[in-house]
Amino acid sequence: MNPTDRILPGVALMIAFCVIAPLIDVASKLAAQEVSVGVVTLARFVVQAALMAPIITYLRLDWRMSRRAFWLTLARAAVSIGSTYSFVAAVKVMPVADALAIAFVEPFIILLIGKLVMAEQVGPRRLAASVVGFVGALFVIQPSFAVFGPVALFPLGTAFFFALYMLLTRALSRHMHPVTMQMHTALAATLMCLPFLALGTALGENSLSLAPPQGVFWLWLFFVGLAATVSHMAMTYALKWAPSATLAPLHYLEIVTATLFGYLVFGDFPNLLTWVGIAIIIASGLYIIHREQLTARQARQVRR
C-alpha cells in the first residue's frame, strides 16, 4: 500500500483500539473482585509476553537490544506497571468511564512535561487549554472523591505514568521494532512485578497478595492480557500507517465505548457533573491537537 492507501486502515485500527481497550478495564474490574490488584497487573504482562513470543518468532525479529534500549525498556516497563496498577486499583471500585475520563488528562501532562522538563516550545493557548482540561478532570474527580474517597485520585497516577510511557515509547521506537518492544516490556514488567508481589504477600498487603484466582477469574485475567496485547498492537500499527494528527482526535472515542461497556456490564452511567467534566476534557484535548497541527504546519512552511 502507498502512504495514502494506508490512512484508512490506520484509522480503522485506531477505532479498533478504542473499542478493544476498554475491555481491558472491564476484565480488570471483573477480575479484581476476587484477586488482588497486583495479580491483575501481573497477569496483563504475563499473558502479553506469552502472546508476543510466537509472533516475534514467526516474524523472525531480532531479540537483541542495545544498552540504551535496555535501560529505556526497563523504564518503560516500570511506568507501565505504575499505570496499570493505578488504573486497576481505581476501576476495582469506580465506574470504568469515570476513571478513564480522569486518566484522559494524560495529553496535558505530556505537554507540561515537554515544556518544564524538555524545554519544548509550548504557547500560552495550549497551556491555557491544559489548565482547562485539568479543571474538567476536577469535575469528574469531585463526585467520585465524595463517593469513593482517595481512590478517585488513582487515575491521575495512571495519567502521569502513561504520559511517561508515551514519551519513553517515542524514544525507544528509534531503537526497536514495535513487536519486539511490546515483548521486552512485558517480560521486564513481569520480572519486576514478582518481587513486589512476594513482599506484599509476606507483609499481608491485600492489594499485592499473590494468591491465585479460582474458576472463571482465570478467564478474566487472561482476557486482561489478551485485550491489552491486541489493542496496543492495533494502536502501534495505526500510528505506523496514519499520521498521529489524524488519529489523535479519534482516541476520545474510547470514552464513549468505555461508557457503553460500563453500562452494559456493570450498570454504571456517568452523572451530569461527570458528563460536564468529560465534555471539558475532550474539548480541551481537541483544541490542543488543533494547535499542535497549526504549529507543525507553520514549522514546515518555515523550513521551505
C-alpha positions as CSV (number, residue, x, y, z in Angstrom):
1,M,0.0,0.0,0.0
2,N,1.2,3.6,-0.7
3,P,1.0,6.2,2.1
4,T,-2.4,7.5,1.0
5,D,-3.9,4.0,0.9
6,R,-2.6,3.2,4.4
7,I,-4.5,6.1,6.1
8,L,-7.9,4.3,6.0
9,P,-6.6,1.1,7.6
10,G,-4.7,3.2,10.1
11,V,-8.0,4.9,11.1
12,A,-9.8,1.6,11.2
13,L,-7.1,0.2,13.6
14,M,-7.4,3.2,15.8
15,I,-11.1,2.7,16.1
16,A,-10.4,-0.9,16.9
17,F,-8.1,0.2,19.7
18,C,-10.9,2.5,21.1
19,V,-13.3,-0.5,21.1
20,I,-11.0,-3.1,22.5
21,A,-9.0,-1.1,25.0
22,P,-12.0,-0.5,27.4
23,L,-12.3,-4.3,27.5
24,I,-9.0,-4.3,29.4
25,D,-10.7,-2.2,32.1
26,V,-13.9,-4.3,32.1
27,A,-11.9,-7.6,32.5
28,S,-9.7,-5.9,35.2
29,K,-12.7,-4.8,37.2
30,L,-14.3,-8.3,37.0
31,A,-11.0,-10.0,38.0
32,A,-10.3,-7.5,40.8
33,Q,-13.4,-8.5,42.6
34,E,-11.7,-11.8,43.5
35,V,-7.9,-11.4,43.1
36,S,-5.5,-8.6,44.2
37,V,-4.8,-5.6,42.1
38,G,-1.2,-6.8,41.9
39,V,-2.2,-10.1,40.4
40,V,-4.3,-8.4,37.8
41,T,-1.4,-6.2,36.9
42,L,1.0,-9.2,36.7
43,A,-1.5,-11.2,34.6
44,R,-1.6,-8.4,32.0
45,F,2.2,-8.7,31.4
46,V,2.5,-12.5,31.7
47,V,-0.2,-13.0,29.0
48,Q,1.2,-10.3,26.8
49,A,4.7,-11.8,26.9
50,A,3.3,-15.3,26.1
51,L,1.3,-13.9,23.2
52,M,4.1,-11.8,21.7
53,A,6.8,-14.5,21.9
54,P,5.4,-16.7,19.0
55,I,4.7,-13.5,16.9
56,I,8.4,-12.5,17.2
57,T,9.5,-16.0,16.2
58,Y,7.1,-16.0,13.2
59,L,8.3,-12.6,12.0
60,R,11.9,-13.6,12.7
61,L,12.6,-10.4,14.6
62,D,15.9,-9.8,16.4
63,W,15.6,-10.2,20.1
64,R,18.8,-8.3,20.8
65,M,18.9,-4.7,22.0
66,S,21.5,-2.0,22.6
67,R,22.4,-0.9,26.1
68,R,20.4,2.3,25.7
69,A,17.4,0.3,24.5
70,F,17.8,-2.0,27.5
71,W,17.5,0.9,30.0
72,L,14.7,2.5,28.1
73,T,12.8,-0.8,28.2
74,L,13.3,-1.1,32.0
75,A,12.0,2.4,32.4
76,R,9.0,1.8,30.1
77,A,8.2,-1.4,32.0
78,A,8.3,0.4,35.3
79,V,5.9,3.2,34.3
80,S,3.7,0.6,32.6
81,I,3.4,-1.2,35.9
82,G,2.5,2.1,37.6
83,S,-0.1,3.0,35.0
84,T,-1.7,-0.4,35.1
85,Y,-1.7,-0.8,38.9
86,S,-3.2,2.6,39.4
87,F,-6.0,2.1,36.9
88,V,-6.9,-1.4,38.1
89,A,-7.0,-0.1,41.7
90,A,-9.4,2.7,40.5
91,V,-11.8,0.6,38.4
92,K,-12.0,-2.0,41.2
93,V,-14.4,0.4,42.9
94,M,-15.1,3.2,40.4
95,P,-17.1,3.2,37.2
96,V,-14.8,2.5,34.2
97,A,-15.9,5.6,32.3
98,D,-15.2,7.9,35.3
99,A,-11.7,6.5,35.9
100,L,-10.9,6.7,32.1
101,A,-12.2,10.3,31.9
102,I,-9.8,11.4,34.6
103,A,-6.9,9.5,33.0
104,F,-7.5,11.4,29.8
105,V,-5.6,14.4,31.3
106,E,-2.5,12.4,30.1
107,P,-2.1,14.6,26.9
108,F,-2.0,17.7,29.1
109,I,0.7,16.1,31.3
110,I,2.8,15.3,28.2
111,L,2.5,18.9,27.1
112,L,3.6,20.2,30.6
113,I,6.5,17.7,30.8
114,G,7.6,18.8,27.4
115,K,7.7,22.4,28.5
116,L,9.1,22.1,32.0
117,V,11.5,19.1,31.6
118,M,12.4,19.1,27.9
119,A,12.3,22.8,27.3
120,E,9.9,22.4,24.3
121,Q,8.1,25.5,23.0
122,V,4.5,25.5,24.2
123,G,2.4,28.5,23.5
124,P,0.1,30.2,26.0
125,R,-3.0,28.9,24.3
126,R,-2.0,25.3,24.7
127,L,-1.0,25.9,28.3
128,A,-4.4,27.5,28.9
129,A,-6.1,24.5,27.3
130,S,-4.2,22.2,29.6
131,V,-5.4,24.1,32.7
132,V,-9.0,23.9,31.4
133,G,-8.5,20.2,30.8
134,F,-7.4,19.7,34.5
135,V,-10.5,21.7,35.6
136,G,-12.6,19.2,33.6
137,A,-10.9,16.4,35.4
138,L,-11.8,18.0,38.7
139,F,-15.5,17.9,37.7
140,V,-15.2,14.2,37.3
141,I,-13.0,13.7,40.4
142,Q,-15.2,15.7,42.8
143,P,-18.3,13.5,42.9
144,S,-16.1,10.4,42.6
145,F,-14.0,11.5,45.6
146,A,-17.1,12.1,47.6
147,V,-18.3,8.5,46.9
148,F,-15.1,6.5,46.7
149,G,-12.6,8.6,48.7
150,P,-8.9,9.0,47.8
151,V,-9.1,6.1,45.3
152,A,-10.6,8.6,42.9
153,L,-7.1,10.1,42.6
154,F,-5.6,6.9,41.2
155,P,-6.5,7.7,37.6
156,L,-4.3,10.8,37.9
157,G,-1.5,8.4,38.7
158,T,-2.4,6.4,35.6
159,A,-2.3,9.7,33.5
160,F,1.1,10.6,34.9
161,F,2.7,7.2,34.3
162,F,1.1,6.8,30.9
163,A,2.4,10.2,29.8
164,L,5.9,8.9,30.7
165,Y,5.1,5.7,29.0
166,M,4.3,7.5,25.7
167,L,7.5,9.6,25.9
168,L,9.6,6.5,26.5
169,T,7.9,4.7,23.7
170,R,8.8,7.6,21.3
171,A,12.4,7.3,22.4
172,L,12.5,3.5,22.2
173,S,10.8,3.3,18.8
174,R,14.1,4.6,17.3
175,H,15.9,1.5,18.6
176,M,13.5,-1.4,18.4
177,H,10.7,-2.9,16.3
178,P,7.2,-2.3,17.8
179,V,6.5,-6.0,18.3
180,T,9.9,-6.6,20.0
181,M,9.3,-3.5,22.1
182,Q,6.0,-4.9,23.4
183,M,7.6,-8.3,24.2
184,H,10.6,-7.0,26.0
185,T,8.5,-4.5,28.0
186,A,6.0,-7.2,29.1
187,L,8.8,-9.6,30.0
188,A,10.7,-6.9,32.0
189,A,7.4,-5.8,33.8
190,T,6.7,-9.4,34.7
191,L,10.1,-9.9,36.3
192,M,9.7,-6.5,38.1
193,C,6.3,-7.3,39.5
194,L,7.2,-10.6,41.1
195,P,9.4,-9.3,43.9
196,F,6.8,-6.7,44.9
197,L,4.1,-9.4,45.0
198,A,6.2,-11.7,47.0
199,L,6.9,-8.9,49.5
200,G,3.3,-7.9,49.6
201,T,2.2,-11.4,50.3
202,A,4.8,-11.7,53.1
203,L,3.6,-8.5,54.7
204,G,-0.1,-9.3,54.3
205,E,-0.8,-6.4,52.0
206,N,-4.1,-7.4,50.3
207,S,-3.6,-5.3,47.2
208,L,-0.3,-7.1,46.5
209,S,-1.3,-10.6,47.6
210,L,-0.1,-13.4,45.2
211,A,-3.0,-15.7,46.0
212,P,-4.1,-17.5,42.8
213,P,-7.5,-17.0,41.3
214,Q,-10.3,-19.5,41.2
215,G,-12.7,-20.7,38.5
216,V,-13.8,-18.1,35.9
217,F,-11.4,-15.5,37.3
218,W,-8.6,-17.2,35.4
219,L,-10.5,-16.3,32.2
220,W,-10.8,-12.6,33.2
221,L,-7.1,-12.4,33.9
222,F,-6.3,-14.0,30.5
223,F,-8.7,-11.6,28.9
224,V,-6.9,-8.6,30.5
225,G,-3.7,-9.6,28.8
226,L,-5.3,-10.5,25.5
227,A,-7.2,-7.2,25.2
228,A,-4.1,-5.3,26.2
229,T,-2.0,-7.1,23.6
230,V,-4.5,-6.8,20.7
231,S,-5.4,-3.1,21.4
232,H,-1.9,-1.9,21.8
233,M,-0.7,-3.6,18.7
234,A,-3.6,-2.1,16.8
235,M,-2.6,1.4,18.1
236,T,1.1,0.7,17.2
237,Y,0.3,-0.2,13.6
238,A,-2.3,2.6,13.3
239,L,0.4,5.1,14.2
240,K,2.7,3.4,11.7
241,W,0.2,3.7,8.8
242,A,-1.6,7.0,9.5
243,P,-0.4,10.4,10.8
244,S,-0.8,10.9,14.5
245,A,-2.6,14.2,13.8
246,T,-5.3,12.2,12.0
247,L,-5.6,9.6,14.7
248,A,-5.4,11.7,17.9
249,P,-9.0,13.1,17.8
250,L,-10.3,9.5,17.4
251,H,-8.8,8.5,20.7
252,Y,-11.6,10.2,22.5
253,L,-14.0,7.6,21.1
254,E,-12.6,5.4,23.9
255,I,-14.6,7.3,26.5
256,V,-17.8,6.6,24.5
257,T,-17.1,2.8,24.3
258,A,-15.9,2.7,27.9
259,T,-19.2,4.3,29.0
260,L,-21.2,1.8,26.9
261,F,-19.4,-1.3,28.2
262,G,-19.6,0.1,31.8
263,Y,-23.3,0.4,31.4
264,L,-23.9,-2.9,29.7
265,V,-21.7,-5.0,32.2
266,F,-22.0,-3.1,35.5
267,G,-25.0,-0.8,35.1
268,D,-22.7,2.3,35.6
269,F,-23.6,5.5,33.9
270,P,-21.9,8.9,34.5
271,N,-23.9,11.6,36.3
272,L,-24.4,15.1,34.9
273,L,-21.4,16.6,36.6
274,T,-19.2,13.9,35.2
275,W,-20.5,14.4,31.7
276,V,-19.7,18.1,32.0
277,G,-16.1,17.2,33.0
278,I,-15.8,14.7,30.2
279,A,-17.0,17.4,27.7
280,I,-14.4,19.9,29.0
281,I,-11.6,17.3,28.8
282,I,-12.5,16.3,25.3
283,A,-12.9,19.9,24.1
284,S,-9.6,21.0,25.6
285,G,-7.8,17.9,24.2
286,L,-9.2,18.6,20.7
287,Y,-8.1,22.2,20.9
288,I,-4.6,21.2,21.9
289,I,-4.5,18.8,18.9
290,H,-5.7,21.6,16.7
291,R,-3.0,24.0,18.0
292,E,-0.3,21.3,17.5
293,Q,-1.4,20.8,13.9
294,L,-1.1,24.5,13.3
295,T,2.3,24.7,14.9
296,A,3.6,21.8,12.8
297,R,2.2,23.3,9.7
298,Q,3.9,26.6,10.4
299,A,7.2,24.9,11.1
300,R,7.0,23.1,7.8
301,Q,6.3,26.4,5.9
302,V,9.4,28.0,7.6
303,R,11.6,25.1,6.6
304,R,10.5,25.6,3.0
